[in-house]
Amino acid sequence: MPEQSDALTRLVQEHVGRGRRLTVRAFEERAVDPVSGRRLSKSLAGNIVQGHQIKVTPEVLRAIAAGIGESLAAVRAAAIQQYIGIEVTDPFQTPPGDDDTVVRVAHEVGASAGDLEQVQQVLDNPTPEDDSR
């Protein structure tokens, strides 16, 4: 299995830090979970930006999303990749805004479209033939 990435750290660092649109202080001030009202502490915000391990909770992820102005889905996907070591992707590359059901598949980080071919076959044929014969 490939090494776990620093996807959440990189996502936050794209927005926060020297030469970025947000300072650490501005990130901390904006990073408030819209559901619970929980704020990231100054030290937690700094730890996230510096790439230190943090305790990941739904409240923290929502606060990070609010703080950097990214979608919660993007923040969750980055956290899953960094902390669990799997990637969540759409093997069908469904265009944004499409009204159809969107399928997300959790898989090893770096898996190619070819690696996910079997998943696509299963999803295309939800009632497989009986192979017990």
N, C-alpha and C positions, 0 to 999 in steps of 0.2 A: 504494500500500500504506500502511495507517495506520502511525503511529509505533509503535515498540516500547514496550510498557508496562514498568512496574516491578513486575510481578506477584510475583516472588520477594521483592523488598524489602518490599512491602506485606504479604505473608504472614508474613514474619519479624517485621515491626514490629507486627503484630496481637498478638503474644505477648511481644515483648521491648522493654524500654525504660521510661522514666519513666511511671508509672501503669499499667503492664501487669503481668501475673502473673510475669514473669521479668525480672531485671536482666540486663545484658549479661554480667556475671560468671557468673550462674547458667546462662545459655544456653551460655556457653563450657564450663562444667563438664559440662553434660549432653550437649553436641554431640560424641558419639563414634560413629564408624561401627561398627555392630555386627558387620560382616563382617571388616574389616581391623584394627579397633582404633584407627584414625587419629583423633586429636583435632583439633579446630579450634584454632588458636593464638588468643591473646587479640586480636592485631591483625586476624586474618582474621575472627573473630567480630564485632569492631567494624566492620570494613569492610562486612560483610554487612548489619548493622543500619543503617548509615549510607547504604546504597545505592550503594556504590562497586562498580566492575566487579571481578569475581573470576574466577579460573580455575575453571570448572565441571568437576568430575569426578564419577564415580559415588560415590567415597568422600566427597566434600564434600557431595553431596546427601543421602546416607544419614545423615551426621553432622548436617546441618541438620534433617532429619526427626526424628531422635532428640532433638535439642536443643529443638525447639519442641513435640514431641509430636503431630506431624501425620503423616498417612500418607505414605509415600514417593511414591505416585502423585500426591498433591496437590503435593508439593514439586517433583517432576519436571515436572508440567504447568506450574507457575508459572515454573520455570527455562526451559522451552522457549518459553513466551510472552515472557519478558523478553529472553532472549539470542538467540533465533532469529526471533522475531516471528510465530510461528504459534500457534494454539490447538488443543488436542486435546479433542474433545468426543464425546459419544455422541448421534448424530442421532436415535436411537430413544428416548432418555431411559429406558433400562432401569433399573428400580427396584433399589436396592442389595440384595444378597443373592439376586437372581434367579439360578436355576441355568442359565439359557440363556447362550449365548455373548454376550459384550458386544463391540460393535463400537466402535472409537475411530477418529475421522477427524481428520487434521491439516488445518487450513484457516487462511485469513487471519483475523487477530484481528478480532472483531466481526461475522463472517458470521452472517446470520440463518438461521432454519429454512428460509425460502424459498430462500436461496442454496444450501442443502445438499439441496434436493429431488431434484436429479439423482442425488446419491450414494445417497439412499434408494431411488430407482427402480432403480438398478443392483444394489443389494444385495437388493432384493425379487425381482429377475429375474436370477439369476446366469448363465443360459444365454440370452443375447439372440438375437433373430432374426438371420439372416444378412442384412446390408444391402449386400452386394456385388453384388446383382442389379440 
